[in-house]
Amino acid sequence: MEKEELWQAVLAQIQLNISSANFATWFKNTSILFCKEGQVLVSVPNSFAKEWLENKYGKTIFKILYNLDKEIKEVKYAIGKSEQKAQKASYCPPSEAGQLEFEEFQVNKETNLNPKYTFEKFIVGPFNELAHAASWAVSKKPGLVYNPLFIYGGVGLGKTHLLQSIGNAVLKDFPQKKVKYISAEKFIAGVVSSIKNQSMESFKIKYREIDLLILDDVQFLAGKEKTQEEFFHTFNALYEKNKQIVLSSDRPPKAIPALAERLRSRFEGGMTGDIGYPDYETRVAILKAKSQEKEISFSEDVLDYIANNIQKNIRELEGALNRLVAYQKINNQKPDIDLAKALLKNLFLSPNKTINPKKIIQAVVEFYDLKEKDIISSSRKKEIVKPRQVAMYLLREEMKSSYPFIGRRLGGKDHTTAIHACEKITREMEKNETLGDEISLIKQRIYSA
């Protein structure tokens, strides 16, 4: 396998498990420089990306590379090294297969928008029609309707596609407008860098000249006080000039922990739209649309097999399809249903798809910005009791765990405590729509983790 193809295979698997915004932020302009004597050297564009890939994604990258080539024993990262500097190195054995095009990096450097994300390619269904309609309206009259627009939903359900569709539509219809799409993590990095380099004033000016600001994954602003303060002032400056602001998150504004109340009220001041799970018909429609984009067709039974096995994550639908596309391009053979089952077996049966108590509890504590030790403690604080009861409810609903087991797993509580928690959450969900949204989003985390 050539080094380019090896890295494309890594990127394809990484992309299944992180948001498109994070993927574009940390993996853009990365490549394998050489593969020599079991060591892989990865080129990264800057120190931020180097630190992030080493610390956050290092283990995952190594695991994927090792699974692809058992000779690989070590992965290192270098900033901005060129191909020429590594030309004397020995490369991985070449492959006859052509390199697959990786569309995610076709982004406009000025706007950060990927032209492939358009409304025309966005499949609308009952699970996203409100968010789609609001986004369409905003693209036609930016700054005049639904300002700000806040889109929320779980991982891999199409938030980034919708956000970028707004940006691309505005650029097409209003070419004179300045559009900027950015992930919250990159915005935070910009604030930190500006403080460090004493260039805060130019940072402020740059963002306040924008006509359409799209900020993805705003839940990452939680707990970042200085960044929240800067974004609050940027938000107000744009809003007062009728500039359009579009935001996305994996949860509604009310459920973002450690978010300043003044920001929360701004986020809720416009239009809020959610994106849920796609139904079967929509999943098949998405697969057919993606196949058409790639100019490859698959039989109905293959598409049915994928749609029935991946129900919670659109990005994973495309990932499964990409595996079949890659096989066909490399082997010049269209997979039938039996071959598709063999090729996708590991994807559908991988350990991280299995639900277990640890995964449920982890999803709950991450959602409410707590630690596991908090909800298994004896604390009666309101901000801990509610997540503990939600965890008990989900253990019962999703795993059918016994009440004594639930009590023991959540810090040795009595089974009556578990019964009370499950009954209380069930009652609350009937009259509290926000709680229902929170639990739905936690479930999305559990099933797409």
C-alpha positions as CSV (number, residue, x, y, z in Angstrom):
1,M,0.0,0.0,0.0
2,E,1.5,3.4,-1.0
3,K,1.9,6.0,1.7
4,E,-0.7,8.3,0.1
5,E,-3.3,5.4,0.0
6,L,-2.3,4.4,3.6
7,W,-3.0,7.9,4.9
8,Q,-6.3,8.1,3.0
9,A,-7.4,4.9,4.7
10,V,-6.5,6.4,8.1
11,L,-8.4,9.6,7.3
12,A,-11.5,7.7,6.1
13,Q,-11.7,5.8,9.5
14,I,-11.0,8.9,11.6
15,Q,-13.7,10.8,9.8
16,L,-16.3,8.3,10.9
17,N,-15.8,9.2,14.6
18,I,-15.4,13.0,14.7
19,S,-17.3,16.0,13.5
20,S,-16.5,17.4,10.0
21,A,-15.5,20.6,11.7
22,N,-12.9,19.0,13.9
23,F,-11.8,16.8,11.0
24,A,-11.2,19.8,8.8
25,T,-9.5,21.7,11.6
26,W,-6.9,19.1,12.7
27,F,-6.4,16.8,9.7
28,K,-6.3,19.3,6.8
29,N,-2.9,19.4,5.0
30,T,-1.6,16.3,6.8
31,S,0.2,13.5,5.0
32,I,2.6,10.6,5.5
33,L,6.1,11.7,4.5
34,F,7.7,8.3,4.7
35,C,7.3,4.8,6.1
36,K,10.6,3.3,7.0
37,E,11.7,0.4,9.2
38,G,8.4,0.3,11.0
39,Q,8.3,4.1,11.6
40,V,5.8,6.4,10.0
41,L,6.5,10.2,9.9
42,V,3.3,12.3,9.5
43,S,3.6,15.9,8.2
44,V,1.3,18.4,9.9
45,P,0.9,22.2,9.1
46,N,1.5,23.7,12.5
47,S,2.3,23.2,16.2
48,F,-1.4,23.2,17.2
49,A,-2.1,20.3,14.9
50,K,1.0,18.5,16.0
51,E,0.1,18.7,19.7
52,W,-3.5,17.8,19.0
53,L,-2.7,14.8,16.9
54,E,-0.1,13.5,19.3
55,N,-2.1,13.9,22.4
56,K,-5.8,13.4,21.4
57,Y,-5.6,11.2,18.3
58,G,-2.2,9.6,18.6
59,K,-3.4,6.2,19.9
60,T,-6.2,6.0,17.4
61,I,-4.0,6.8,14.5
62,F,-1.4,4.2,15.5
63,K,-4.1,1.6,16.0
64,I,-5.5,2.2,12.5
65,L,-2.1,2.2,10.9
66,Y,-1.1,-1.0,12.7
67,N,-4.2,-2.7,11.6
68,L,-3.4,-1.8,8.0
69,D,0.2,-2.7,8.2
70,K,1.5,-4.9,11.1
71,E,5.1,-3.8,10.3
72,I,4.4,-0.3,11.7
73,K,5.7,0.1,15.3
74,E,5.9,3.9,15.8
75,V,4.3,7.1,14.5
76,K,5.9,10.5,14.7
77,Y,4.8,14.0,13.7
78,A,6.8,16.8,12.0
79,I,5.7,20.4,11.3
80,G,5.7,21.5,7.7
81,K,8.3,19.1,6.4
82,S,8.4,18.8,2.6
83,E,8.5,15.7,0.4
84,Q,12.0,16.6,-0.8
85,K,13.4,16.4,2.8
86,A,12.3,12.8,3.0
87,Q,13.2,11.7,-0.5
88,K,16.1,9.6,0.6
89,A,13.8,7.5,2.9
90,S,12.5,4.1,2.0
91,Y,8.8,4.2,1.2
92,C,6.1,1.6,1.8
93,P,5.8,-1.0,-0.9
94,P,3.8,0.5,-3.9
95,S,0.4,-0.6,-4.8
96,E,-1.1,-0.9,-8.3
97,A,-4.3,0.6,-7.0
98,G,-5.0,4.3,-7.8
99,Q,-5.4,6.8,-5.0
100,L,-9.0,7.6,-4.1
101,E,-9.9,11.2,-4.2
102,F,-10.5,12.7,-0.7
103,E,-13.1,15.4,-1.2
104,E,-13.1,16.8,2.3
105,F,-10.1,18.9,1.6
106,Q,-11.5,20.9,-1.3
107,V,-12.1,23.9,0.9
108,N,-12.0,27.6,0.2
109,K,-9.1,28.9,2.2
110,E,-10.8,32.3,2.7
111,T,-14.3,31.0,3.8
112,N,-13.4,27.5,5.0
113,L,-16.4,26.2,3.0
114,N,-16.4,23.0,1.1
115,P,-18.2,23.5,-2.2
116,K,-19.6,19.9,-2.2
117,Y,-22.0,20.8,0.7
118,T,-25.1,22.3,-0.9
119,F,-28.8,22.3,-0.3
120,E,-29.3,20.3,-3.5
121,K,-27.3,17.4,-2.1
122,F,-29.0,17.6,1.4
123,I,-31.6,14.9,1.8
124,V,-34.6,16.2,3.6
125,G,-36.8,13.9,5.8
126,P,-39.1,14.2,8.8
127,F,-36.1,14.2,11.1
128,N,-34.5,17.4,9.8
129,E,-37.2,19.3,7.8
130,L,-37.5,22.2,10.3
131,A,-33.8,22.8,10.5
132,H,-33.6,22.6,6.7
133,A,-36.4,25.0,6.1
134,A,-34.9,27.6,8.6
135,S,-31.5,27.2,7.0
136,W,-32.9,27.7,3.5
137,A,-34.8,30.9,4.7
138,V,-31.6,32.3,6.2
139,S,-29.6,31.7,3.0
140,K,-32.2,33.7,1.0
141,K,-32.4,36.6,3.5
142,P,-29.2,36.6,5.6
143,G,-29.5,38.9,8.7
144,L,-33.2,39.5,8.2
145,V,-34.9,36.2,9.4
146,Y,-34.0,33.8,12.2
147,N,-31.0,35.6,13.6
148,P,-29.2,33.8,15.2
149,L,-30.0,30.4,13.7
150,F,-29.1,27.6,16.1
151,I,-29.0,24.0,14.8
152,Y,-28.4,21.1,17.1
153,G,-28.3,17.3,16.9
154,G,-26.1,14.3,17.5
155,V,-22.8,13.3,15.8
156,G,-22.9,12.5,12.1
157,L,-26.5,13.6,11.4
158,G,-25.8,16.4,8.9
159,K,-25.3,19.6,10.9
160,T,-22.1,20.6,9.2
161,H,-23.6,19.8,5.7
162,L,-26.5,22.1,6.5
163,L,-24.4,24.9,7.9
164,Q,-22.0,24.9,5.0
165,S,-24.9,24.8,2.6
166,I,-26.1,28.1,4.0
167,G,-22.6,29.6,3.4
168,N,-22.3,28.3,-0.1
169,A,-25.8,29.5,-1.0
170,V,-25.1,33.0,0.3
171,L,-21.8,33.2,-1.6
172,K,-23.6,32.2,-4.8
173,D,-26.5,34.6,-4.4
174,F,-24.6,37.5,-2.6
175,P,-21.0,37.2,-3.9
176,Q,-20.1,40.6,-2.3
177,K,-20.8,39.3,1.2
178,K,-18.0,38.1,3.5
179,V,-18.7,34.6,4.7
180,K,-16.7,32.7,7.4
181,Y,-17.2,29.1,8.6
182,I,-15.1,28.1,11.6
183,S,-15.2,25.4,14.3
184,A,-15.5,26.6,17.9
185,E,-12.2,24.8,18.7
186,K,-10.4,26.9,15.9
187,F,-12.0,30.1,17.2
188,I,-10.7,29.2,20.7
189,A,-7.2,28.6,19.3
190,G,-7.4,32.0,17.5
191,V,-8.3,33.8,20.8
192,V,-5.4,32.0,22.6
193,S,-3.0,32.8,19.8
194,S,-4.1,36.5,19.7
195,I,-3.6,36.9,23.4
196,K,-0.2,35.3,23.2
197,N,0.9,37.4,20.3
198,Q,-0.8,40.6,21.6
199,S,-2.8,40.9,18.4
200,M,-6.3,40.8,19.9
201,E,-7.4,44.0,18.2
202,S,-6.7,42.7,14.7
203,F,-8.5,39.5,15.7
204,K,-11.6,41.5,16.7
205,I,-11.6,43.6,13.5
206,K,-11.3,40.4,11.3
207,Y,-14.4,38.8,12.8
208,R,-16.5,42.0,13.0
209,E,-16.2,42.6,9.2
210,I,-18.0,39.4,8.4
211,D,-21.5,39.3,6.9
212,L,-22.3,35.7,7.7
213,L,-20.5,34.0,10.6
214,I,-21.0,30.2,10.9
215,L,-19.7,28.7,14.2
216,D,-19.7,24.9,14.4
217,D,-19.7,22.9,17.6
218,V,-20.3,25.8,20.0
219,Q,-20.5,23.4,23.0
220,F,-16.7,23.6,23.0
221,L,-17.0,27.2,24.2
222,A,-18.2,25.8,27.6
223,G,-15.8,26.7,30.4
224,K,-13.6,28.9,28.1
225,E,-14.4,32.3,29.8
226,K,-12.1,34.5,27.8
227,T,-13.3,33.0,24.5
228,Q,-16.9,33.3,25.6
229,E,-16.4,37.0,26.5
230,E,-14.8,37.7,23.1
231,F,-17.5,35.8,21.2
232,F,-20.2,37.6,23.2
233,H,-18.8,41.0,22.0
234,T,-18.4,39.7,18.4
235,F,-21.9,38.4,18.4
236,N,-23.4,41.7,19.6
237,A,-21.3,43.7,17.1
238,L,-22.5,41.5,14.2
239,Y,-26.1,41.3,15.4
240,E,-26.5,45.1,15.8
241,K,-25.4,45.5,12.1
242,N,-28.0,42.8,11.0
243,K,-25.2,40.4,10.1
244,Q,-26.2,36.8,10.1
245,I,-25.0,34.4,12.8
246,V,-25.4,30.6,12.4
247,L,-24.5,28.2,15.2
248,S,-24.4,24.5,15.7
249,S,-24.1,22.2,18.7
250,D,-24.6,18.6,19.8
251,R,-27.3,19.9,22.3
252,P,-29.8,22.8,22.8
253,P,-28.5,26.0,24.4
254,K,-30.1,25.2,27.7
255,A,-28.1,21.9,28.0
256,I,-24.6,23.4,27.4
257,P,-22.8,23.4,30.7
258,A,-20.6,26.2,31.9
259,L,-22.0,28.6,29.3
260,A,-22.4,32.2,30.4
261,E,-26.1,33.1,30.8
262,R,-25.8,36.1,28.6
263,L,-24.5,33.9,25.7
264,R,-27.2,31.3,26.3
265,S,-29.9,34.0,26.1
266,R,-28.4,35.3,22.8
267,F,-28.3,31.7,21.4
268,E,-32.0,31.2,22.2
269,G,-33.0,34.7,20.9
270,G,-33.5,33.6,17.3
271,M,-34.6,30.2,15.8
272,T,-33.6,26.8,17.2
273,G,-33.9,23.7,15.0
274,D,-33.0,20.1,15.8
275,I,-31.9,17.2,13.7
276,G,-32.8,13.7,14.8
277,Y,-32.3,10.2,13.5
278,P,-33.1,9.5,9.8
279,D,-35.8,7.0,9.1
280,Y,-35.2,3.9,6.9
281,E,-36.6,5.5,3.7
282,T,-34.3,8.6,4.2
283,R,-31.3,6.4,4.9
284,V,-31.8,4.5,1.6
285,A,-32.3,7.9,-0.2
286,I,-29.0,9.2,1.3
287,L,-27.1,6.0,0.1
288,K,-28.6,6.3,-3.4
289,A,-27.7,10.0,-3.6
290,K,-24.1,9.4,-2.4
291,S,-23.7,6.5,-4.8
292,Q,-24.9,8.7,-7.6
293,E,-22.3,11.4,-6.6
294,K,-19.6,8.8,-6.8
295,E,-21.0,7.6,-10.2
296,I,-21.3,4.0,-8.9
297,S,-24.5,2.0,-8.4
298,F,-25.2,-0.8,-5.9
299,S,-28.0,-3.3,-5.8
300,E,-31.1,-2.7,-3.7
301,D,-30.2,-5.5,-1.3
302,V,-26.8,-4.1,-0.6
303,L,-28.3,-0.6,0.1
304,D,-31.0,-2.3,2.3
305,Y,-28.3,-4.2,4.2
306,I,-26.4,-1.0,5.0
307,A,-29.5,1.0,5.9
308,N,-30.8,-1.6,8.2
309,N,-27.5,-2.0,10.0
310,I,-26.6,1.8,10.4
311,Q,-29.6,3.6,11.9
312,K,-28.1,6.4,14.0
313,N,-25.4,8.1,12.0
314,I,-25.4,9.5,8.4
315,R,-21.6,9.8,8.4
316,E,-21.3,6.1,9.1
317,L,-23.7,5.4,6.2
318,E,-21.3,7.2,3.9
319,G,-18.3,5.5,5.5
320,A,-19.8,2.0,4.8
321,L,-20.5,3.1,1.2
322,N,-16.9,4.3,0.8
323,R,-15.6,0.9,1.8
324,L,-17.6,-0.7,-1.0
325,V,-16.6,2.1,-3.5
326,A,-12.9,1.6,-2.5
327,Y,-13.1,-2.1,-3.0
328,Q,-14.7,-1.7,-6.4
329,K,-12.1,0.9,-7.6
330,I,-9.2,-1.2,-6.4
331,N,-10.4,-4.6,-7.5
332,N,-12.6,-3.5,-10.4
333,Q,-15.4,-5.7,-9.1
334,K,-18.8,-4.6,-7.8
335,P,-19.6,-6.1,-4.4
336,D,-22.7,-8.3,-4.3
337,I,-24.6,-8.8,-1.0
338,D,-22.4,-11.6,0.2
339,L,-19.2,-9.7,-0.4
340,A,-20.7,-6.5,1.1
341,K,-21.5,-8.4,4.3
342,A,-17.9,-9.7,4.4
343,L,-16.4,-6.2,3.8
344,L,-18.7,-4.4,6.3
345,K,-18.7,-7.1,9.0
346,N,-16.1,-5.4,11.2
347,L,-17.8,-2.0,10.8
348,F,-21.1,-3.3,12.0
349,L,-19.8,-5.7,14.6
350,S,-17.0,-3.6,16.1
351,P,-16.7,-3.5,19.9
352,N,-17.6,0.2,20.1
353,K,-21.0,-0.6,18.7
354,T,-21.9,-2.7,21.7
355,I,-23.9,-0.9,24.3
356,N,-22.7,-1.5,27.9
357,P,-23.2,0.3,31.2
358,K,-19.8,2.0,31.0
359,K,-20.7,3.6,27.6
360,I,-24.0,4.8,28.9
361,I,-22.6,6.3,32.0
362,Q,-19.7,7.9,30.1
363,A,-22.2,9.5,27.6
364,V,-24.2,10.9,30.5
365,V,-21.3,12.4,32.4
366,E,-19.8,13.9,29.2
367,F,-23.1,15.5,28.2
368,Y,-23.5,17.1,31.6
369,D,-19.8,18.0,31.9
370,L,-19.2,15.8,35.0
371,K,-16.9,13.0,36.1
372,E,-18.1,9.5,36.7
373,K,-17.1,9.8,40.4
374,D,-19.6,12.6,40.7
375,I,-22.7,10.6,39.8
376,I,-21.6,7.5,41.8
377,S,-21.1,9.6,44.9
378,S,-23.7,10.2,47.6
379,S,-24.0,13.9,46.7
380,R,-27.6,15.3,46.7
381,K,-26.7,18.4,44.7
382,K,-29.3,19.1,42.0
383,E,-26.7,19.3,39.2
384,I,-25.6,15.7,40.1
385,V,-28.9,14.1,41.1
386,K,-30.5,14.8,37.7
387,P,-27.7,13.2,35.6
388,R,-27.6,10.2,38.0
389,Q,-31.3,9.7,37.5
390,V,-30.9,10.0,33.7
391,A,-28.1,7.4,33.8
392,M,-30.4,5.0,35.8
393,Y,-33.2,5.6,33.4
394,L,-31.0,4.9,30.4
395,L,-29.6,1.7,31.9
396,R,-33.1,0.5,32.4
397,E,-34.5,1.6,29.0
398,E,-31.5,0.8,26.8
399,M,-30.1,-2.3,28.5
400,K,-33.1,-3.6,30.5
401,S,-30.8,-3.8,33.5
402,S,-32.4,-4.9,36.8
403,Y,-33.0,-2.2,39.5
404,P,-30.6,-3.9,42.0
405,F,-27.8,-3.9,39.3
406,I,-28.5,-0.2,38.4
407,G,-28.3,0.7,42.1
408,R,-25.0,-1.1,42.6
409,R,-23.5,0.4,39.4
410,L,-24.3,3.9,40.4
411,G,-22.4,3.9,43.7
412,G,-24.1,1.1,45.7
413,K,-27.6,2.7,45.9
414,D,-30.6,0.8,47.0
415,H,-32.8,-0.7,44.2
416,T,-35.7,1.5,45.4
417,T,-33.6,4.5,44.5
418,A,-33.2,3.2,41.0
419,I,-37.0,2.6,40.7
420,H,-37.7,6.1,41.9
421,A,-35.2,7.6,39.4
422,C,-36.7,5.7,36.4
423,E,-40.2,6.7,37.3
424,K,-39.3,10.3,37.9
425,I,-37.5,10.7,34.6
426,T,-40.4,9.0,32.8
427,R,-42.9,11.5,34.3
428,E,-40.7,14.5,33.7
429,M,-40.2,13.6,30.0
430,E,-44.0,13.8,29.5
431,K,-44.1,17.4,30.6
432,N,-40.6,18.7,30.0
433,E,-39.6,18.8,26.3
434,T,-36.1,19.9,27.0
435,L,-35.4,16.8,29.1
436,G,-36.7,14.7,26.3
437,D,-34.3,16.4,23.9
438,E,-31.4,15.9,26.3
439,I,-32.0,12.2,26.6
440,S,-32.4,11.8,22.9
441,L,-29.0,13.5,22.3
442,I,-27.4,11.4,25.0
443,K,-28.7,8.3,23.2
444,Q,-27.2,9.6,20.0
445,R,-23.9,9.8,21.8
446,I,-24.2,6.3,23.1
447,Y,-25.0,4.7,19.7
448,S,-22.5,6.8,17.6
449,A,-19.6,6.7,20.0
